């Protein structure tokens, strides 16, 4: 656990404690509680300044997207997925007359998919690749707040129509969890959930529904066949909450092997509709 995380957790603990009506600072401080809280928050930003989620440049102090998440140079570097896109996996496509990308046409021409459909926030460009790499391997989990907030703000209407019972983060094996200290899919799901509350949408994040029982190799350098083989018997359902509609949450959709594997397992648990949400979808143009 890094110093910033320790300091941030300590600060959150102080805030939680001070919110209790019996706390002496609640009444005896010359400053209103909210003002005192803001001062401590600003101190945290001064000691650990916000950095651009793309290039890691220190951001100027202030409020707004170009102060809290992205520098002015990188703010235009995120390519959001817009029409036309694949109605199955959400990948960007060029053919306005086609409903599906070639990848989905090929994968599901003979066999039916286990999930209904999914959608992503942006295209998997080099900038996004670097940002997600920092989240996974450099401990920059705070970047996930930005992505979760944007997903909630952009897709809240669609999410509401789907009547989702729970977000299911793609689980990671306990060995990887010990080395990384967090599951990026779970943190992302929590941020999405928190920001959806601004639209009166309350969906739980269930990180105990499915567990990863197999420590798999890194999938990004494996072929489609190798991915499928590696994911065989990788997940196990731990409990049976009788969901009707669920949404799997992950950081990247590459070939769909992980989503398809998880969906197949969930489908056997009598879940009617399975969707997915990701930060980035790899192009299939």
N, C-alpha and C positions, 0 to 999 in steps of 0.2 A: 504494500500500500504506500503510495507516494505522499510527500509532505502536504501537497495541496489538498489531497483527499482527506487526510487526517484533520487539517485545519478546517476544512469545509464541514466535515462531520461533527467536529467539536462545536462549531458555530451553530449548526442546526440544532444540536443538543441544548445549547444555551438558550436559543430562541424558544424551543419547545418548553423548557423549564420555566422561562420567564413568562410564558403565556398563561401559566397557572395563576389564578387570582391571589393565591396566598404568597406568591413570591414578593419579597420586600421591594425589589426594583420596580415592581408593577405600580407602586403607589408613592414611594419615597424619592424616586429619581426626579431631578429637576426637569428632565427631558421627557416628553411623551414617549410611551413605549415604541410606537412606530418610528419615531424619529431616531431613537436610540438604535433600533434594529437597522434602519437605513444607514446610519453612520458605520456600524459594524460591517454591513454589506459592502459599502464603499471602500472600507479598509481592506476587505478581502480582494476587491477588484484592483486596488492599488498594489498590494503585495503580490498578487497573482493576476496580472492583467489578462484580459480576454485576447485570444489569438484567432486569426482568420482560420476557419476550418479547412481551407484549401491549401494556402501557402504558409501558414503558421506565423505570419507577420503579426506583431503586437498591434492591437487596434486602439484607436484613440478613445478616451474616456467619454461616455455619453450613452444615449439610448437610441435604439433603432437598429435595423439589420446591419448597416455598415459600421456600427460601433460594437455590436455584440457577437456577430457571427462571421461576417465577410468583409474583406477590405474592398475598396472601390474598384480595384483592378480585377478581383476575382468574382465580383457580384454578377458579372455577365457571363461567367464561365460555366454556370450550371445550365445544362440543356434539359429543360423540363419536357416530359413526354406529352406531346400534343397529337391531335389527329393528323394523319391516319396512324393508328396503332392496332396491334393484334388484339382482337376481342377475347382471346384466350389467355395469353401470357402478358399482354401489355407492352410488348416490344414495339419499338418504332418501325414502321414499314413505309415504303415509298408508293406502293400501289393503292391508290384511293378506291379502286374497285374491288379490292380483296379484303375479306374480313379477318383473315388469319395470316400469320407469317409462315414462311416456308418450313421453319423448324417445327411448328405445331402441326402443319399439314402432313409432314413426314412422320412425326411421332404418333399422331392420332388418326392416321388413315386406316389402320387395321384394328387398333385397340382403342377403347374408350378411356378417356382420362378419369382419374379418380376425383379431381377437383373441378369445380364449376368454372371459375375464372379468377384472375388476379390482376392487380395493377401496381405500378411502381411510380415513384416520384420523378425520377430523372433517368437519363441515359447513362450508361456506364462508360464515361470518358476517362482519360488519364487523370484528370483533376479529381474526379470522384473516386477513382481507384486509389489514389494517394491518400485521400481523406479517410476512406474506409480502412486502409492499411494502418493508419495512425490510431484509429479507434481500436482495432484488433490487437495490434502488436506494440503500440507505444503508450497505451494507457489513456488515450484521449477520449474517454467515454463521454465527456461533457459535450462533445460535438453532436451526440445523439439527440440532445434537447432540440437543436435547430431542425434536424430532419423530422423528428416526431411532431414538432409544432407545425411544420409545413404540410406534412401528410394530413394532419387533423384539419388544418385550415382549408386545404384544397379538396379533400375527399369526404368531408363530414356528411354532406347530403347523400352521397352514394352509400356510405357506411350505415347511415340511419335507415335507408330503404332495405338494407339486407337483413335487418333484425338479428344482428350477431349476438350470440350469447356470451362468447368469450374469445379473447385473443390468445392464441397458442404460440408462444415463442419457440422457434426451433431450438431444441435443447442441445447443449454441448456436454461432452463427457466430463466426469468429475476430475479427471487428471488435467484436462485443459482448463477447467474452471479454477482449479487450485493455482495454476501457473498464471492465469490472466486475471483472476480475482472477480470477474464478472462475465455474464453472458450478454454480449452486445444486442442480441435479438430481444432478450428480456428487458433490458434497459430501454431500448427503442419502443417496445410495446407499452411500457409504463408511461413514457412521455406522450405517446399517442393518446393513451387513455386519459391522462391528466388534462391534456388540451381539448379533448372532445367534450369534457365537462363544461367548457365554455359555451357549448351548443346544446346543453342539457342532454347529452348522450352519455350514459353510464354503462360501460362495458368492463367486465373484470379481466384481469390478466391471470391466466391459469398456468403457472410454471411447474405444476406437479401432475398434470394430466398425463404427460408423456415424458419418459426419461430416456437418455441415451445410454445404452448398456454396452455398446461396442466403441472402443477408441479407434476411430477410422483415420486413415491417412488424409492429408490435405487433398481436397478434391479438385482444386483449381488447375492442376497439371495432369489430371487423368482424363482419358477418353470417356465418351458416353457409356460404353459397355463397362469399362473399369469402374466408373462411378456407381453404376447400378449394382455391380458385384460387391463393391466396398460397402454399400449401404444396406445390403441384405442382412436382416436381423439386427440392425443397428439401434432400433428404437423399440420400446415396450410401453404399453399403456399401463399406468400405475393405478388409476382409479377410473370409475365409470359414472360421471356426473349426469349422463343422459342429456347431452346438448343436442339441439336441433341444427343450429347454424354456427359454425366457427370460422375464424380467420387466422390462418398461420402467418406469423410475422418473422421476417428474416431481413438481412441486410442486402443480399444480392440474389437475383435470379439469373442463373447462367444457362444451364441446359434444362432445368426443371427436375432433375433427378431427386434432389432432396425433398422438394415440395410434393412430387408424385409419390415418393416412398412413404412420407408421413401421411399423405391423404389416403393412401390405400389402407394404412393401419387404422386411421380414424373412421374411415367408411365402414370397416368391419365392426365398429362400435355403434353402428346404427345412427350415425350422424347424417342428416339429410343433405345439407349443403356445406361445402368446404370451399373457402376462398383464401387468397393470400395477399399480403401487403409487403412490399419491399421498398428499400430506398432506391435501388438502381436495377435496371433490367438491361442485360447485354443485348446490343443491337443484333438484328437479324435482317440486315438490308442487303 
